[in-house]
Amino acid sequence: MISVVTDPAESAAHTLADLAPRLGRIIAGALESDSDIALSLRQYRMLERLTERPHRTGELATVSGVTQPTASAAIASLETRGLVDRKPDPADRRATLIEISDSGREVLVAARARVLQRLMVVTAEMTAEDAEALAVLQPILVKGMDR
């Protein structure tokens, strides 16, 4: 027997559960396919987070939803490429802060452009009304994601 979902929140959750992995694959493919960018989705998200302000490794791990060793490995890779820098934490000289470098900002700009290019393939058949409906839903979705 097929169950019919009548709760709007549950129905929307099913839709998002179907879309999220597909979007993740599209975005990851865009980031990994360009040798000038060559970022994992995790590294991309970390660079985006670092545009807000410098973070400690543990804090970056927490906000990125990964373990500290995973964050450390991603940061080490970004640091090797010159995309992030470490600097002493003025609040605690034993700790370091990770900050995005100028090269990291340049790569992030190129990465965002590549991601948008790929996503425009997805949205190519949308009407103006479809795009507007998606724009209306965006703050609702962001609010829910921030909970």
N, C-alpha and C positions, 0 to 999 in steps of 0.2 A: 504494500500500500504506500502510495506517495503522499508525504505530508505536505500540506499547503501552509506556507508561512504567511500569517496575516499581520503580525507585529511589524510596523515600519522599521523599527530599530534593528530587529533581527534580519529582515529582508535586506536592509542596507549593509549589515554586517556580512551577510553571505556574498553580496556583490563585491564588497571590499576584499574579502578573503580570496575571491577569484581574481581580482585585478592586481592586488599587491605583488604576488610572485611574478606575474607577467611584466609589470612595470619595473620591478627589480631587475629582471633579466634584460630588459631593453636598456635601462640605464647602465647596468654593469657592462653590457656589450658595447655601448657607446664609449665608455671610459677606457675599456681594455683594448679596443680595436685601433686606437690611434696611438702610435708609438711616441708621439710628442707629449701625450697625456699619460697613458699607461698607469692609471690609478685603479685600485680596487674600490668597490662601492664604500667599504669601510673607510679607506683613506680619504675619499672624496667627502664623506660626511664629516670626518675629523677636520679637514681643511675648512669646510664651511663653518664648523663650530668655532674654529680658531680665528675666523674673521671678526667674531664678536668681541673677543678679548683673549689674552693668554690664559692657559689652563695648566694645572699640575697634571701629571700623567694619570693619577688615580681619579681625579675629577673628570678628565676627558674619557676615561674608561666608563665611569658611571653614566655620564650623559650620552655616551655612545652605545650603552647597553652591552658592553663586552667586559671580559676580565682584564685585570691590570696587566698580566703577561701578554695578552693579545694586543692591548693598546700599546704596550711598550714595543712590541715587534713592529706594529704599523708605524709608530713614531720613528723608530730607528730607520726604517726604510725611507720614510719621508725626509729624515735628516740627512741620510746618505746622498739623496738626490738634491739636497739644498733647498727643500721646500718648506722646512721648518727650522727654527733655531731654538736652542736652549739658553735660558738666561737665569741668573740667580733670582730667587723669589725674595723681594725686599722684606716681606713679612716673616720669612724664615730662611735664613742663610743656608740651612741644611738642605732645603728643597730647591727644585728648579721649576721654572715655568716654560711651557712650550708655546712658541708664538709662530705664526705664519710669516715666512720671509717674503721679500718682494718677488722672488722667483715662484714661490708658492702661490702668491696672488695671481701672477700671470698664468700659471698652469690652471688655476681654478677658473679664471675667466674663460680660457679655452675649453675647459671641461664642461662648464655650464653651456657654452655655445653648442658644443657637440651633443650634449644631452637634449637641448632644445631642438636641435636639428632632427634627432631621432624621434622625439616625441611628436614633432609636427607630422611625421609620417602616420602616427597613430590618430592624430586629430584632423587629418587632411579632409575628411568627409563631413566634419561637423559644420552645422549651420551656425549663423550668428546667434540664434536662439539657444542652440546646444551649448555654445561657448559661454553664453550669459548664464545659463542654468548651472554650469560647472563653477563659474565664478561666484555665484550665489552660495553654492554648497561649500566652497573652500573654507570660509571662516568657521562654519559649523564643524567641518571635519577637523580643522586645526585645533579648535577648542576641545573637541573630544580626544584628540591625540595628546593634548597637553595635560589631560587629567591623569 
